[in-house]
Amino acid sequence: MIPARGVFTDQTMIKPATKMKKSIPSSSVYRDFRTNRENTHNKDFHKDVIRANFSLIVAELQMSPVFYRLLQEKGILSDPQIQIIQRHGSQEFKVAKMLSLLEGEESWVLEPFSDVLNETGYVQLAKALRNTALTKQLAKQDNGGKKSQLWNQMQTLEQELEKGYVEEALTLKRALGDMKREYLLRLQDLEDELVFTERERDVARKEQNMALQERESLLRQNKELLKTLKHLRQSLEQQERKWYRAGQNSQALLYMAPIRKKSWPKQRLLQQAVELCRIRE
């Protein structure tokens, strides 16, 4: 009997163990497998699995003619590659070289290489490869779920931010509207106050002009009155000097005495008028 072997699916899940026919498939079958599945795995997926089990495989695996033949028949490695492996002296170097060549191949080689391990009795190594592949695939799915969750959170955050921007814009718009109305009301009050102040200013300016005109009129009248009083005073003084010069005879004196008595109230009146004009000035 040939040992049961597990088969990797596209999602690196393990299929139930099946019995294998004695006839080994030709290399063309695995070339078809490579062609059909070369895009189903990450191109570096098999490298990660091999590197994770590199030390274990080097320590446990022993290269043999059967192992070389199966690698060649399953299309995993070519004749020149197998010859390169065989040139190395120790088993460890041969296994290490084989693993490095497998890393240079595509991801599809991981499944037939696990089959070779099963068929040659290295069941635990094949199981280790499957477990590592399964773990990495689950981790990949978890990362994909985290990325999807992060993307959803980002979309939700963008929607919340957009909603916040809209609400903030509406708040600012309302605030600007209130400020505009308040400004217009205040502007109207200031315009009304300005009109009232201009009217008061015009009235005060008109009253001031009238007062100035009245003052100028009074000053002119006062000036004319002073001029008249001065002229009258001069005339009286001249008349008095004439009377005194003609006072040698008694008749002139007798005549002048009553006149002087009569002219005394007039002089008194003139003095009062002059004093009144001075007070007005």
ZAFI-738602 format. One record per residue: residue number from 1; x, y, z of N, C-alpha, C in turn. Coordinates in Angstrom, 1 decimal, always signed. Layout:
<rs>
 seq    nc1    nc2    nc3   cac1   cac2   cac3    cc1    cc2    cc3
 NUM      X      Y      Z      X      Y      Z      X      Y      Z
...
</rs>
This chain:
<rs>
 seq    nc1    nc2    nc3   cac1   cac2   cac3    cc1    cc2    cc3
   1   +0.8   -1.2   +0.0   +0.0   +0.0   +0.0   +0.9   +1.2   +0.0
   2   +0.4   +2.3   -0.7   +1.0   +3.6   -0.7   +0.4   +4.4   +0.3
   3   +1.2   +5.2   +1.1   +0.6   +6.0   +2.2   -0.4   +7.0   +1.7
   4   -1.4   +7.2   +2.5   -2.4   +8.2   +2.1   -1.8   +9.6   +2.1
   5   -2.3  +10.4   +1.2   -1.8  +11.7   +1.1   -2.9  +12.7   +1.1
   6   -2.6  +13.9   +1.6   -3.6  +15.0   +1.6   -3.3  +15.9   +0.4
   7   -4.3  +16.5   -0.1   -4.2  +17.4   -1.3   -4.6  +18.8   -0.9
   8   -3.8  +19.8   -1.3   -4.1  +21.2   -1.0   -5.2  +21.7   -2.0
   9   -6.2  +22.3   -1.5   -7.2  +23.0   -2.4   -6.7  +24.3   -2.7
  10   -7.5  +25.1   -3.5   -7.2  +26.5   -3.9   -7.1  +27.4   -2.7
  11   -7.8  +27.0   -1.6   -7.7  +27.8   -0.4   -6.8  +27.2   +0.6
  12   -5.9  +26.3   +0.1   -4.9  +25.6   +1.0   -5.6  +24.8   +2.1
  13   -6.8  +24.3   +1.9   -7.5  +23.4   +2.8   -7.1  +22.0   +2.5
  14   -7.2  +21.1   +3.5   -6.7  +19.7   +3.3   -7.9  +18.8   +2.9
  15   -7.8  +18.1   +1.8   -8.8  +17.1   +1.5   -8.7  +15.8   +2.2
  16   -9.8  +15.1   +2.4   -9.6  +13.8   +3.0   -8.6  +12.9   +2.3
  17   -8.0  +12.0   +3.1   -7.0  +11.1   +2.6   -7.6  +10.1   +1.6
  18   -7.0   +9.9   +0.5   -7.4   +9.0   -0.5   -6.3   +8.0   -0.9
  19   -6.7   +6.8   -1.4   -5.8   +5.9   -1.8   -5.2   +6.2   -3.1
  20   -4.0   +6.0   -3.3   -3.3   +6.4   -4.5   -3.0   +5.2   -5.4
  21   -3.2   +5.3   -6.7   -2.9   +4.2   -7.6   -1.4   +4.0   -7.7
  22   -1.1   +2.8   -8.0   +0.4   +2.5   -8.1   +1.0   +3.2   -9.3
  23   +0.3   +3.4  -10.3   +0.9   +4.2  -11.5   +1.0   +5.6  -11.1
  24   +2.2   +6.2  -11.3   +2.5   +7.6  -10.9   +2.1   +8.5  -12.1
  25   +1.4   +9.5  -12.0   +1.1  +10.4  -13.1   +2.3  +11.0  -13.7
  26   +2.2  +11.2  -15.0   +3.3  +11.7  -15.8   +3.5  +13.2  -15.4
  27   +4.6  +13.8  -15.8   +4.9  +15.1  -15.5   +4.0  +16.1  -16.2
  28   +3.4  +15.7  -17.3   +2.5  +16.6  -18.1   +1.2  +16.9  -17.3
  29   +0.8  +15.9  -16.4   -0.4  +16.1  -15.6   -0.1  +17.3  -14.6
  30   +1.1  +17.3  -14.0   +1.4  +18.4  -13.1   +1.7  +19.7  -13.8
  31   +2.1  +19.6  -15.0   +2.3  +20.9  -15.8   +0.9  +21.5  -16.0
  32   -0.1  +20.6  -16.3   -1.5  +21.1  -16.4   -2.0  +21.7  -15.1
  33   -1.6  +21.0  -14.0   -2.0  +21.5  -12.7   -1.4  +22.9  -12.5
  34   -0.1  +23.1  -12.9   +0.5  +24.4  -12.7   -0.1  +25.4  -13.6
  35   -0.5  +25.1  -14.8   -1.2  +26.0  -15.7   -2.5  +26.4  -15.1
  36   -3.3  +25.5  -14.6   -4.6  +25.8  -14.1   -4.6  +26.5  -12.8
  37   -3.6  +26.4  -12.0   -3.6  +26.9  -10.7   -2.6  +28.0  -10.4
  38   -1.9  +28.4  -11.4   -0.8  +29.3  -11.2   -1.2  +30.7  -10.7
  39   -2.5  +31.0  -10.9   -3.0  +32.3  -10.4   -3.9  +32.1   -9.2
  40   -4.0  +30.9   -8.7   -4.9  +30.7   -7.5   -4.2  +31.0   -6.2
  41   -2.8  +31.1   -6.2   -2.1  +31.3   -5.0   -1.2  +32.5   -5.1
  42   -0.8  +33.1   -4.0   +0.1  +34.1   -4.0   +1.5  +33.5   -4.5
  43   +2.2  +34.3   -5.3   +3.4  +33.7   -5.9   +4.5  +33.5   -4.9
  44   +4.4  +34.1   -3.7   +5.4  +33.9   -2.7   +4.8  +33.0   -1.6
  45   +3.6  +32.5   -1.7   +3.0  +31.7   -0.7   +3.9  +30.4   -0.3
  46   +4.3  +29.7   -1.4   +5.0  +28.5   -1.2   +6.4  +28.8   -0.6
  47   +7.0  +30.0   -0.9   +8.3  +30.3   -0.3   +8.1  +30.5   +1.2
  48   +7.0  +31.2   +1.7   +6.8  +31.3   +3.1   +6.7  +30.0   +3.8
  49   +5.9  +29.1   +3.2   +5.7  +27.8   +3.8   +7.0  +27.0   +3.9
  50   +7.8  +27.0   +2.8   +9.1  +26.2   +2.8  +10.0  +26.8   +3.8
  51  +10.1  +28.2   +3.9  +11.1  +28.8   +4.8  +10.7  +28.5   +6.2
  52   +9.3  +28.5   +6.5   +8.9  +28.2   +7.8   +9.3  +26.8   +8.3
  53   +9.4  +25.9   +7.4   +9.8  +24.5   +7.7  +11.1  +24.1   +7.2
  54  +12.0  +25.1   +6.9  +13.3  +24.8   +6.2  +14.1  +23.9   +7.2
  55  +14.3  +24.4   +8.4  +15.2  +23.7   +9.3  +14.7  +22.2   +9.6
  56  +13.4  +22.1   +9.7  +12.8  +20.8  +10.0  +13.1  +19.8   +8.9
  57  +12.8  +20.3   +7.7  +13.0  +19.4   +6.5  +14.5  +19.0   +6.3
  58  +15.4  +20.0   +6.5  +16.8  +19.7   +6.3  +17.3  +18.7   +7.4
  59  +16.7  +18.8   +8.6  +17.1  +17.9   +9.6  +16.5  +16.5   +9.4
  60  +15.4  +16.3   +8.9  +14.7  +15.0   +8.8  +14.8  +14.3   +7.5
  61  +14.8  +15.1   +6.4  +14.7  +14.4   +5.0  +16.1  +13.9   +4.6
  62  +16.0  +12.7   +4.0  +17.2  +12.0   +3.4  +16.9  +11.9   +1.9
  63  +17.7  +12.4   +1.0  +17.5  +12.3   -0.4  +17.9  +10.9   -0.9
  64  +17.0  +10.4   -1.7  +17.2   +9.0   -2.2  +16.9   +9.0   -3.7
  65  +17.3   +7.9   -4.4  +16.9   +7.8   -5.9  +15.4   +7.8   -6.1
  66  +14.6   +7.2   -5.2  +13.2   +7.3   -5.4  +12.7   +8.7   -5.3
  67  +13.2   +9.4   -4.3  +12.8  +10.8   -4.1  +13.1  +11.7   -5.3
  68  +14.4  +11.5   -5.9  +14.7  +12.2   -7.1  +13.8  +11.9   -8.3
  69  +13.5  +10.5   -8.4  +12.6  +10.1   -9.5  +11.2  +10.7   -9.4
  70  +10.7  +10.8   -8.2   +9.3  +11.3   -8.0   +9.3  +12.8   -8.2
  71  +10.4  +13.5   -7.8  +10.5  +14.9   -8.1  +10.5  +15.2   -9.6
  72  +11.2  +14.3  -10.3  +11.2  +14.5  -11.8   +9.9  +14.1  -12.5
  73   +9.4  +13.0  -12.1   +8.2  +12.5  -12.7   +7.0  +13.5  -12.5
  74   +6.9  +14.0  -11.3   +5.8  +14.9  -11.0   +6.0  +16.4  -11.6
  75   +7.1  +16.5  -12.3   +7.4  +17.8  -12.9   +7.8  +18.9  -11.9
  76   +8.2  +18.5  -10.7   +8.5  +19.5   -9.7   +9.9  +20.1  -10.0
  77  +10.9  +19.3  -10.4  +12.2  +19.7  -10.8  +12.6  +19.0  -12.1
  78  +13.5  +19.7  -12.8  +14.0  +19.1  -14.1  +15.2  +18.3  -13.9
  79  +15.6  +17.6  -14.9  +16.9  +16.8  -14.8  +18.1  +17.6  -14.5
  80  +18.3  +18.8  -15.2  +19.5  +19.6  -14.8  +19.4  +20.0  -13.3
  81  +18.3  +20.4  -12.8  +18.1  +20.8  -11.4  +18.5  +19.6  -10.5
  82  +18.0  +18.4  -10.8  +18.3  +17.3   -9.9  +19.8  +17.0  -10.0
  83  +20.5  +17.1  -11.1  +21.9  +16.9  -11.2  +22.7  +17.9  -10.4
  84  +22.2  +19.2  -10.3  +22.8  +20.2   -9.5  +22.7  +19.8   -8.0
  85  +21.6  +19.2   -7.6  +21.4  +18.8   -6.2  +22.4  +17.6   -5.9
  86  +22.5  +16.7   -6.8  +23.3  +15.5   -6.6  +24.8  +15.8   -6.5
  87  +25.2  +17.0   -7.0  +26.6  +17.4   -6.9  +27.1  +17.7   -5.5
  88  +26.1  +18.1   -4.6  +26.5  +18.4   -3.3  +26.8  +17.2   -2.5
  89  +27.7  +17.3   -1.5  +28.2  +16.1   -0.8  +27.2  +15.6   +0.3
  90  +27.0  +16.4   +1.3  +26.2  +15.9   +2.4  +24.7  +16.0   +2.1
  91  +24.0  +15.2   +2.9  +22.5  +15.2   +2.7  +21.9  +16.6   +3.1
  92  +22.5  +17.2   +4.1  +21.9  +18.5   +4.5  +22.0  +19.5   +3.3
  93  +23.2  +19.5   +2.7  +23.4  +20.5   +1.6  +22.5  +20.2   +0.4
  94  +22.3  +18.8   +0.1  +21.4  +18.4   -1.0  +20.0  +18.9   -0.7
  95  +19.5  +18.7   +0.5  +18.1  +19.1   +0.9  +18.0  +20.6   +0.8
  96  +19.0  +21.3   +1.4  +18.9  +22.7   +1.3  +18.9  +23.3   -0.1
  97  +19.7  +22.7   -1.0  +19.7  +23.1   -2.4  +18.4  +22.8   -3.0
  98  +17.8  +21.6   -2.8  +16.5  +21.3   -3.3  +15.4  +22.3   -2.9
  99  +15.4  +22.7   -1.6  +14.5  +23.6   -1.1  +14.6  +25.0   -1.7
 100  +15.9  +25.4   -1.9  +16.1  +26.7   -2.6  +15.6  +26.7   -4.0
 101  +15.8  +25.5   -4.7  +15.3  +25.4   -6.1  +13.7  +25.4   -6.1
 102  +13.1  +24.8   -5.1  +11.7  +24.8   -5.0  +11.2  +26.2   -4.7
 103  +11.9  +27.0   -4.0  +11.5  +28.4   -3.7  +11.5  +29.2   -5.0
 104  +12.4  +28.8   -6.0  +12.4  +29.5   -7.2  +11.4  +29.2   -8.2
 105  +10.6  +28.1   -7.9   +9.5  +27.7   -8.7   +8.2  +28.4   -8.3
 106   +7.1  +28.0   -9.0   +5.8  +28.7   -8.7   +5.1  +28.0   -7.5
 107   +4.0  +28.6   -7.1   +3.4  +28.1   -5.9   +2.8  +26.7   -6.0
 108   +2.5  +26.3   -7.3   +1.8  +25.0   -7.5   +2.7  +23.8   -7.0
 109   +4.1  +24.0   -6.9   +4.9  +22.9   -6.6   +4.7  +22.4   -5.1
 110   +4.1  +23.3   -4.3   +3.9  +22.9   -2.9   +3.1  +21.6   -2.7
 111   +2.0  +21.5   -3.5   +1.1  +20.4   -3.4   +1.8  +19.1   -3.9
 112   +2.4  +19.0   -5.1   +3.1  +17.7   -5.4   +4.3  +17.4   -4.6
 113   +5.0  +18.4   -4.0   +6.1  +18.1   -3.1   +5.6  +17.5   -1.9
 114   +4.4  +17.9   -1.4   +3.8  +17.3   -0.2   +3.4  +15.8   -0.5
 115   +3.0  +15.6   -1.8   +2.7  +14.2   -2.2   +3.9  +13.4   -2.2
 116   +5.0  +13.9   -2.6   +6.3  +13.1   -2.7   +6.7  +12.8   -1.2
 117   +6.5  +13.7   -0.3   +6.9  +13.4   +1.1   +6.0  +12.3   +1.6
 118   +4.7  +12.3   +1.3   +3.8  +11.3   +1.8   +4.2   +9.9   +1.2
 119   +4.5   +9.9   -0.1   +4.7   +8.7   -0.8   +6.1   +8.1   -0.4
 120   +7.0   +8.9   +0.1   +8.3   +8.4   +0.5   +8.3   +8.1   +2.0
 121   +7.2   +8.3   +2.7   +7.2   +8.0   +4.1   +7.4   +9.1   +5.1
 122   +7.6  +10.3   +4.6   +7.8  +11.5   +5.4   +6.4  +12.2   +5.7
 123   +5.6  +11.4   +6.3   +4.2  +11.9   +6.6   +4.2  +13.1   +7.5
 124   +5.0  +13.1   +8.5   +5.0  +14.2   +9.5   +5.5  +15.5   +8.8
 125   +6.5  +15.4   +7.9   +6.9  +16.6   +7.2   +5.8  +17.1   +6.3
 126   +5.1  +16.2   +5.6   +4.0  +16.6   +4.7   +2.9  +17.3   +5.6
 127   +2.6  +16.7   +6.7   +1.6  +17.3   +7.6   +2.1  +18.7   +8.1
 128   +3.3  +18.8   +8.4   +3.9  +20.1   +8.9   +3.7  +21.2   +7.8
 129   +3.9  +20.8   +6.5   +3.7  +21.7   +5.4   +2.3  +22.1   +5.3
 130   +1.4  +21.1   +5.4   -0.1  +21.4   +5.3   -0.5  +22.3   +6.4
 131   +0.0  +22.0   +7.7   -0.4  +22.9   +8.8   +0.1  +24.3   +8.7
 132   +1.3  +24.4   +8.2   +1.8  +25.8   +8.0   +1.0  +26.5   +6.9
 133   +0.7  +25.8   +5.8   +0.0  +26.4   +4.7   -1.4  +26.9   +5.2
 134   -2.1  +26.0   +6.0   -3.4  +26.3   +6.5   -3.3  +27.5   +7.5
 135   -2.3  +27.5   +8.3   -2.2  +28.6   +9.3   -2.0  +29.9   +8.5
 136   -1.1  +29.9   +7.5   -0.9  +31.1   +6.8   -2.1  +31.6   +6.0
 137   -2.9  +30.6   +5.5   -4.1  +30.9   +4.7   -5.1  +31.6   +5.7
 138   -5.3  +31.0   +6.9   -6.2  +31.5   +7.9   -5.8  +32.9   +8.3
 139   -4.5  +33.1   +8.4   -4.0  +34.4   +8.8   -4.2  +35.4   +7.7
 140   -4.1  +34.9   +6.4   -4.4  +35.8   +5.3   -5.9  +36.2   +5.3
 141   -6.7  +35.2   +5.6   -8.1  +35.5   +5.6   -8.5  +36.5   +6.7
 142   -7.8  +36.3   +7.9   -8.0  +37.2   +9.0   -7.6  +38.6   +8.6
 143   -6.4  +38.7   +7.9   -5.9  +40.0   +7.5   -6.9  +40.6   +6.5
 144   -7.5  +39.7   +5.6   -8.5  +40.2   +4.7   -9.7  +40.8   +5.4
 145  -10.1  +40.0   +6.5  -11.3  +40.5   +7.3  -11.0  +41.8   +8.0
 146   -9.7  +41.9   +8.5   -9.4  +43.1   +9.2   -9.3  +44.3   +8.2
 147   -8.8  +44.0   +7.0   -8.8  +45.1   +6.0  -10.2  +45.5   +5.6
 148  -11.1  +44.5   +5.4  -12.5  +44.8   +5.1  -13.1  +45.6   +6.2
 149  -12.8  +45.2   +7.5  -13.4  +45.9   +8.6  -12.8  +47.3   +8.7
 150  -11.5  +47.5   +8.4  -10.9  +48.8   +8.4  -11.5  +49.7   +7.3
 151  -11.7  +49.0   +6.1  -12.3  +49.8   +5.0  -13.7  +50.3   +5.4
 152  -14.5  +49.4   +6.0  -15.9  +49.8   +6.4  -15.8  +50.9   +7.5
 153  -14.9  +50.8   +8.4  -14.7  +51.9   +9.4  -14.3  +53.2   +8.7
 154  -13.5  +53.1   +7.8  -13.0  +54.3   +7.1  -14.2  +54.9   +6.3
 155  -15.0  +54.1   +5.6  -16.2  +54.6   +4.9  -17.2  +55.2   +5.9
 156  -17.4  +54.6   +7.1  -18.3  +55.2   +8.1  -17.7  +56.5   +8.6
 157  -16.4  +56.5   +8.8  -15.8  +57.8   +9.3  -16.0  +58.9   +8.3
 158  -15.8  +58.5   +7.0  -15.9  +59.5   +5.9  -17.4  +60.1   +5.9
 159  -18.3  +59.2   +6.0  -19.7  +59.6   +6.0  -20.0  +60.5   +7.2
 160  -19.5  +60.1   +8.4  -19.7  +60.9   +9.6  -19.0  +62.3   +9.5
 161  -17.8  +62.3   +8.9  -17.1  +63.6   +8.7  -17.9  +64.4   +7.7
 162  -18.4  +63.8   +6.6  -19.2  +64.6   +5.6  -20.4  +65.1   +6.3
 163  -21.1  +64.3   +7.1  -22.3  +64.8   +7.8  -21.9  +65.9   +8.7
 164  -20.8  +65.8   +9.4  -20.4  +66.8  +10.3  -20.1  +68.1   +9.6
 165  -19.4  +68.0   +8.4  -19.1  +69.2   +7.6  -20.4  +69.9   +7.2
 166  -21.4  +69.1   +6.8  -22.7  +69.7   +6.4  -23.4  +70.4   +7.5
 167  -23.4  +69.7   +8.7  -24.0  +70.3   +9.9  -23.3  +71.6  +10.3
 168  -22.0  +71.6  +10.2  -21.2  +72.7  +10.6  -21.4  +73.9   +9.6
 169  -21.5  +73.5   +8.3  -21.8  +74.5   +7.3  -23.2  +75.2   +7.5
 170  -24.2  +74.4   +7.9  -25.5  +74.9   +8.1  -25.5  +75.8   +9.4
 171  -24.8  +75.4  +10.4  -24.6  +76.2  +11.6  -24.0  +77.5  +11.3
 172  -22.9  +77.5  +10.5  -22.2  +78.7  +10.1  -23.1  +79.6   +9.3
 173  -23.9  +79.0   +8.4  -24.8  +79.8   +7.6  -25.9  +80.5   +8.4
 174  -26.5  +79.7   +9.4  -27.4  +80.4  +10.3  -26.8  +81.5  +11.1
 175  -25.6  +81.2  +11.6  -24.9  +82.3  +12.4  -24.6  +83.5  +11.5
 176  -24.2  +83.3  +10.3  -24.0  +84.4   +9.4  -25.3  +85.2   +9.1
 177  -26.3  +84.4   +8.9  -27.6  +85.1   +8.7  -28.1  +86.0   +9.9
 178  -27.9  +85.4  +11.1  -28.2  +86.2  +12.3  -27.4  +87.5  +12.4
 179  -26.1  +87.3  +12.1  -25.2  +88.5  +12.2  -25.5  +89.5  +11.1
 180  -26.0  +89.0   +9.9  -26.3  +90.0   +8.9  -27.6  +90.8   +9.3
 181  -28.6  +90.0   +9.8  -29.8  +90.8  +10.3  -29.5  +91.8  +11.4
 182  -28.7  +91.4  +12.3  -28.3  +92.3  +13.4  -27.6  +93.5  +12.9
 183  -26.7  +93.2  +11.9  -25.9  +94.3  +11.3  -26.9  +95.3  +10.6
 184  -27.8  +94.8   +9.8  -28.7  +95.6   +9.1  -29.6  +96.5  +10.0
 185  -30.1  +95.8  +11.1  -30.9  +96.6  +12.1  -30.0  +97.7  +12.8
 186  -28.8  +97.4  +13.1  -27.9  +98.4  +13.7  -27.6  +99.5  +12.7
 187  -27.4  +99.1  +11.5  -27.2 +100.1  +10.4  -28.4 +101.0  +10.3
 188  -29.6 +100.5  +10.3  -30.8 +101.3  +10.2  -30.9 +102.3  +11.4
 189  -30.6 +101.8  +12.6  -30.6 +102.7  +13.8  -29.6 +103.8  +13.6
 190  -28.4 +103.5  +13.2  -27.4 +104.5  +13.0  -27.8 +105.5  +11.9
 191  -28.4 +105.1  +10.9  -28.9 +106.0   +9.8  -29.9 +106.9  +10.4
 192  -30.9 +106.4  +11.2  -31.9 +107.2  +11.8  -31.3 +108.3  +12.7
 193  -30.4 +107.8  +13.5  -29.7 +108.7  +14.5  -28.9 +109.7  +13.8
 194  -28.3 +109.4  +12.6  -27.5 +110.4  +11.9  -28.5 +111.4  +11.3
 195  -29.6 +111.0  +10.8  -30.6 +112.0  +10.2  -31.1 +113.0  +11.3
 196  -31.4 +112.4  +12.5  -31.8 +113.3  +13.6  -30.7 +114.2  +14.0
 197  -29.5 +113.7  +14.1  -28.3 +114.6  +14.5  -28.1 +115.7  +13.4
 198  -28.3 +115.4  +12.2  -28.1 +116.4  +11.1  -29.2 +117.5  +11.2
 199  -30.4 +117.0  +11.5  -31.4 +118.0  +11.7  -31.1 +119.0  +12.9
 200  -30.7 +118.4  +14.0  -30.4 +119.2  +15.2  -29.2 +120.2  +14.8
 201  -28.3 +119.6  +14.1  -27.1 +120.5  +13.7  -27.6 +121.6  +12.8
 202  -28.5 +121.4  +11.9  -29.0 +122.4  +11.0  -29.7 +123.5  +11.8
 203  -30.6 +123.0  +12.7  -31.3 +124.0  +13.6  -30.4 +124.8  +14.4
 204  -29.4 +124.2  +15.0  -28.4 +124.9  +15.8  -27.6 +125.9  +14.9
 205  -27.2 +125.5  +13.8  -26.5 +126.4  +12.9  -27.3 +127.6  +12.4
 206  -28.6 +127.3  +12.2  -29.5 +128.4  +11.8  -29.7 +129.4  +13.0
 207  -29.9 +128.9  +14.2  -30.0 +129.8  +15.3  -28.7 +130.6  +15.6
 208  -27.6 +129.9  +15.4  -26.3 +130.6  +15.5  -26.2 +131.7  +14.5
 209  -26.6 +131.5  +13.3  -26.5 +132.5  +12.2  -27.4 +133.7  +12.6
 210  -28.6 +133.4  +13.0  -29.5 +134.4  +13.4  -29.0 +135.3  +14.6
 211  -28.3 +134.6  +15.6  -27.7 +135.3  +16.7  -26.6 +136.2  +16.2
 212  -25.8 +135.7  +15.3  -24.7 +136.5  +14.8  -25.2 +137.7  +14.0
 213  -26.2 +137.5  +13.2  -26.8 +138.6  +12.5  -27.4 +139.7  +13.4
 214  -28.1 +139.2  +14.5  -28.7 +140.2  +15.5  -27.5 +140.9  +16.2
 215  -26.4 +140.3  +16.5  -25.3 +140.9  +17.2  -24.7 +142.0  +16.3
 216  -24.5 +141.6  +15.0  -23.9 +142.6  +14.1  -24.9 +143.8  +13.9
 217  -26.2 +143.5  +13.9  -27.1 +144.7  +13.8  -27.0 +145.6  +15.0
 218  -27.0 +145.0  +16.2  -26.9 +145.8  +17.4  -25.5 +146.6  +17.5
 219  -24.5 +145.9  +17.0  -23.2 +146.6  +17.0  -23.2 +147.8  +16.0
 220  -23.9 +147.7  +14.9  -24.0 +148.8  +14.0  -24.8 +149.9  +14.6
 221  -25.9 +149.5  +15.2  -26.8 +150.5  +15.9  -26.0 +151.2  +17.0
 222  -25.3 +150.5  +17.8  -24.5 +151.0  +18.9  -23.5 +152.0  +18.3
 223  -22.8 +151.6  +17.2  -21.8 +152.5  +16.7  -22.5 +153.8  +16.1
 224  -23.6 +153.7  +15.5  -24.2 +154.9  +15.0  -24.7 +155.8  +16.1
 225  -25.2 +155.1  +17.2  -25.7 +155.9  +18.4  -24.5 +156.6  +19.0
 226  -23.4 +156.0  +19.2  -22.2 +156.6  +19.8  -21.7 +157.8  +18.9
 227  -21.8 +157.5  +17.6  -21.4 +158.6  +16.7  -22.3 +159.8  +16.9
 228  -23.6 +159.6  +17.0  -24.5 +160.7  +17.1  -24.3 +161.4  +18.5
 229  -24.1 +160.6  +19.5  -23.9 +161.2  +20.8  -22.6 +162.1  +20.9
 230  -21.6 +161.5  +20.2  -20.3 +162.3  +20.2  -20.5 +163.6  +19.4
 231  -21.2 +163.5  +18.3  -21.4 +164.7  +17.5  -22.3 +165.7  +18.3
 232  -23.3 +165.3  +19.0  -24.1 +166.1  +19.9  -23.4 +166.7  +21.0
 233  -22.5 +165.9  +21.6  -21.7 +166.4  +22.7  -20.7 +167.5  +22.2
 234  -20.1 +167.3  +21.1  -19.2 +168.3  +20.6  -20.0 +169.6  +20.3
 235  -21.2 +169.5  +19.7  -22.0 +170.7  +19.4  -22.3 +171.4  +20.7
 236  -22.7 +170.7  +21.7  -23.0 +171.4  +23.0  -21.8 +172.1  +23.6
 237  -20.6 +171.4  +23.5  -19.4 +172.0  +24.1  -19.1 +173.3  +23.3
 238  -19.2 +173.3  +22.0  -18.9 +174.5  +21.3  -19.9 +175.6  +21.6
 239  -21.1 +175.2  +21.8  -22.2 +176.2  +22.1  -21.9 +176.8  +23.5
 240  -21.5 +176.0  +24.4  -21.2 +176.5  +25.8  -20.0 +177.5  +25.7
 241  -19.0 +177.1  +25.0  -17.8 +178.0  +24.9  -18.2 +179.4  +24.3
 242  -19.1 +179.3  +23.4  -19.6 +180.6  +22.8  -20.3 +181.4  +23.8
 243  -21.1 +180.7  +24.6  -21.9 +181.5  +25.6  -21.0 +182.1  +26.7
 244  -20.0 +181.3  +27.1  -19.1 +181.8  +28.2  -18.3 +183.1  +27.7
 245  -17.9 +183.0  +26.4  -17.2 +184.2  +25.9  -18.1 +185.4  +25.8
 246  -19.3 +185.2  +25.6  -20.2 +186.4  +25.5  -20.8 +186.7  +26.9
 247  -20.3 +186.3  +28.0  -20.9 +186.5  +29.3  -20.3 +187.8  +30.0
 248  -19.8 +188.8  +29.3  -19.3 +189.9  +30.0  -20.4 +190.9  +30.5
 249  -21.4 +190.9  +29.8  -22.5 +191.8  +30.2  -23.5 +191.0  +31.0
 250  -24.2 +191.5  +31.8  -25.1 +190.9  +32.8  -26.3 +190.2  +32.1
 251  -26.7 +190.9  +31.0  -27.9 +190.3  +30.3  -27.5 +189.0  +29.7
 252  -26.3 +189.0  +29.2  -25.9 +187.7  +28.6  -25.8 +186.6  +29.7
 253  -25.3 +187.0  +30.9  -25.2 +186.1  +32.0  -26.6 +185.6  +32.5
 254  -27.5 +186.6  +32.6  -28.8 +186.3  +33.0  -29.5 +185.4  +32.0
 255  -29.2 +185.7  +30.8  -29.9 +184.9  +29.8  -29.3 +183.5  +29.7
 256  -28.0 +183.4  +30.0  -27.4 +182.1  +29.9  -27.7 +181.2  +31.1
 257  -28.0 +181.8  +32.2  -28.2 +181.0  +33.4  -29.4 +180.1  +33.3
 258  -30.6 +180.6  +32.8  -31.7 +179.7  +32.7  -31.4 +178.6  +31.6
 259  -30.7 +179.0  +30.5  -30.4 +178.1  +29.5  -29.5 +176.9  +30.0
 260  -28.6 +177.3  +30.8  -27.7 +176.3  +31.4  -28.5 +175.3  +32.2
 261  -29.4 +176.0  +33.0  -30.3 +175.1  +33.8  -31.1 +174.2  +33.0
 262  -31.6 +174.7  +31.9  -32.4 +173.9  +31.0  -31.6 +172.8  +30.3
 263  -30.4 +173.2  +29.9  -29.5 +172.2  +29.2  -28.9 +171.1  +30.1
 264  -29.0 +171.4  +31.5  -28.5 +170.3  +32.4  -29.2 +169.0  +32.3
 265  -30.5 +168.9  +32.2  -31.1 +167.6  +32.0  -30.7 +166.9  +30.7
 266  -30.4 +167.7  +29.7  -30.0 +167.2  +28.4  -28.6 +166.5  +28.6
 267  -27.7 +167.2  +29.2  -26.4 +166.6  +29.4  -26.5 +165.3  +30.2
 268  -27.3 +165.4  +31.2  -27.5 +164.2  +32.1  -28.0 +163.0  +31.2
 269  -28.9 +163.3  +30.3  -29.5 +162.2  +29.5  -28.4 +161.7  +28.5
 270  -27.6 +162.6  +28.0  -26.5 +162.1  +27.1  -25.5 +161.2  +27.8
 271  -25.2 +161.6  +29.0  -24.2 +160.8  +29.8  -24.8 +159.4  +30.0
 272  -26.1 +159.3  +30.4  -26.7 +158.0  +30.6  -26.7 +157.1  +29.3
 273  -27.0 +157.8  +28.1  -27.0 +157.1  +26.9  -25.6 +156.5  +26.5
 274  -24.5 +157.3  +26.8  -23.2 +156.9  +26.6  -22.8 +155.7  +27.5
 275  -23.2 +155.8  +28.7  -22.9 +154.6  +29.6  -23.7 +153.4  +29.2
 276  -24.9 +153.6  +28.7  -25.7 +152.4  +28.2  -25.0 +151.8  +27.0
 277  -24.5 +152.5  +26.1  -23.8 +152.0  +24.9  -22.6 +151.2  +25.3
 278  -21.8 +151.8  +26.3  -20.6 +151.1  +26.8  -21.0 +149.7  +27.4
 279  -22.0 +149.7  +28.1  -22.5 +148.4  +28.7  -22.8 +147.4  +27.7
 280  -23.5 +147.8  +26.6  -23.8 +146.9  +25.5  -22.6 +146.4  +24.8
 281  -21.6 +147.2  +24.7  -20.3 +146.7  +24.0  -19.7 +145.6  +24.8
</rs>
